[in-house]
Amino acid sequence: MLMAFAKEFEQQDLFGRFALVQTGCMGPCFEGPIAAVFPDNVFWTWPRQTRGHHKRST
């Protein structure tokens, strides 16, 4: 999932405007990969809405 985000960040020129950080377990690890969006405090398991969310945040 990190590589998919990195590819999207590169394509959308988002590095420097947003941080992309790999972490360890953030809680519900049994749910699978998690994406956290701050400062909105939004957590997605198996994110599907990333493109729309970061566009609204810019």
TAQUI-V449612 format. One record per pair of residues at least 4 apart in sequence whose ideal C-beta (glycine too) atoms are under 7 Angstrom apart, sorted by sequence separation. I is the first residue (numbers start at 1). GAP is how many residues later the second one is. If there is no record, write none. Layout:
i=[I/I]
gap=[GAP/GAP]
This chain:
i=[1/2/3/4/5/6/7/8/14/25/49/50/51/52/53/54/9/37/44/9/28/36/26/34/35/26/34/9/34/35/32/33/6/31/32/5/35/37/28/2/1/18/14/8]
gap=[4/4/4/4/4/4/4/4/4/4/4/4/4/4/4/4/5/5/5/6/6/7/8/9/9/10/10/11/11/12/13/13/14/14/14/15/15/16/17/20/32/36/40/42]
